[in-house]
Amino acid sequence: MTQETAQLDRFGGWKARSYEATGAFRLQRDDRWWLVTPEGHAFISWGMNHVMPMMLTGEYNREHWGAEFGSVDPADPRFRQGFQARVESDLRELGMNTLGTHSPVEYYDPIRVPFVHNVRFADICHYMEPVEPGMRLGNREEDFWDVFAPEFEQHCDRTARELVEPVAASEYLLGYSMADCPVFTDLDAAARGNNVYGAIRDGVPTWPRRLRNLGDDAPGKAVYVETVRRLHRDDIAGFNAAYGTEFESFARLQTATGWRPAVDQNNAAELRDNHDFLLQVVDRYYATAVAAIRRYDRTHLILGNKLNGNTTVPDEIVLLAGRHMDLIFYQFYGRYAEQADTIDKYAELTGKPIFNG
């Protein structure tokens, strides 16, 4: 044991700074915000994301790792043993102490390093496209759930029971992440020839566009209609003038399906309406997802969605994350000087600690 490791508890916590030990990772505000290990010591999480077997089984590297592990099949015990040994070696040599999000914990059983566990209630991550095959399948119309419907609550409960309950007793669990830079706004959803991740993609749906085009039996459609009725002061003529429609009443809007699949970015009233409705959707989404997690784990931290600091996340969306989550989970590709203003704003808006994922 080196002098450095002797100063750390078995979770990697700094023994020189102690707080109440609760048996689970938690937050503590002192001279600054700290993560605290189950043994009650200050912890700085420095981790590695995407620690996934598939990363070592691509066409470009499977021959190399197959030779080293004795197999290219992740289900083969030889591959699993070799992969785990390599991950442990990489963490040690890089001085890292956490398995970050997108690292399937079931592949590391029993796990002996703090980890973030991903529980995704909606497949609306920024990198997903509504095409096959595999992990890029997402951001389809149906992936933007009617969060006001009982089916969404049932879906969240099933997801939490499947993914939260098995790890809830783990003392190495740091907390739960959700979607990776979710598609919320029209900017998030826009088609791009390139973006900050270097990916080309077609445009994808958004929650306002999806739910406002549903039918009379959709709870989300009813919430949308009540939203625009309020914003347009119960004046259907004013609504029609703003949208170029000819609805006889808001009741007729309630029954209209597929009436407006696109958004006019020059229509200020439409942008306002969609923004107001989106905030209601995200609030319900967060409340339902967090309640589902808490039914199966009342102890560990909820990180929530990873916000995309490289785009303009509306302040109201950040505030909703602060209302429902234990901290503000974000990513930003860039040096500290480039992101300092963004994370300072997040902290000032919410009063919550900031976690770079």
C-alpha positions, 0 to 999 in steps of 0.5 A: 500500500502506497502512502497515497492509497493509505490516505483513502478509504476503500471507495477512494474517499479522502480520510483527512476530510470526514463527514457523517457516514450513512452507508451510501454516497451522498452530497455535503455542502461545506467550503464547497460541495463534496461527494461523500463516500459511504464511510463518510469521506470526501470524494472527487469522482474522476471516471471513465465513461462508455466502458462497454464490451462492444467498444472492443469488438468492432471490425477495427479492433476485435482481432487484437482484443480477441487474441489478448482475451482468448475470445471475441464473444462478450458472453465468453467467460474468457472475454469477460475475465480479460475485459474486467482485468483490462478495465481495472488496469486502465482505471489504476494506470489513469488514476481514475476511481469511477465507472461513469455512465454507459458502463453496463454494471452487470458486466462487472459483478461483483463491482468494487469501484464507484459507478453511475448506473444508467436508467433510461426512461425515454430513448431521446438521446442526442445521438439517436436516430429513428433508424435500425440497427442497434443502439441508434434506434431512438428518437422515433415518434413513439419514443416521445411518450405521452407523459401525462398518460398512465401508460408512461407511469407504468413504463417508468415503474417497469423500467425502474423495477428492472434496472434500479431494484437489482443495484439499489443495495450496492454500496458502490453505487454513486447514483442514477443517470437518465438520458444522454443530452435529451432532445427537448427543443427544436434546436436539439431536434434539427437536422444537421450536416454536422454538430459538436459531436461530428455526427450527421443526422436527420431531424427528429421529433420533439415532445410538443410536435408529437403530443399536439398531433395526437387524438382526442383520447390522449391525455397529453393532447388535452394538456396541450389544448388547455395550454394554448387555450390559456395562452390565447385567452380562450380566443379561437379566432386569435389562435387561428390567426396565429396558426393559419388554421380554421378550427371552430373551437378548441374542442375541434382542435382537441380532436384534430390529429396530425394537424401541424407536423412542422414548426414555423421558426418565424412564428413567435406565438407558436414558439411561445406555445411550444415552450410553455407546453414543453416545460409542462412535459419535462416537469411531468417526465422528471416527476414520474421518472424520479418517483419510479426510482424512489419506489425502488431506491430511496437512498442513492443520488439521482443525477438525471439527464445529462444536459448538453452544455454545448447547446443552449439549454433553456434556463427553465429546463435547467431549473426543472433539473434542479427541482427534481434531481440531486445535482446538475448533470451536464457535459461540455466539450471544451476547456474550463475557460470555455464552460465556466460561464455555463456552469456558474449559471447552472449553479446560480440558477439552481443552488445545486452542485454541478457534475460533469458527466 
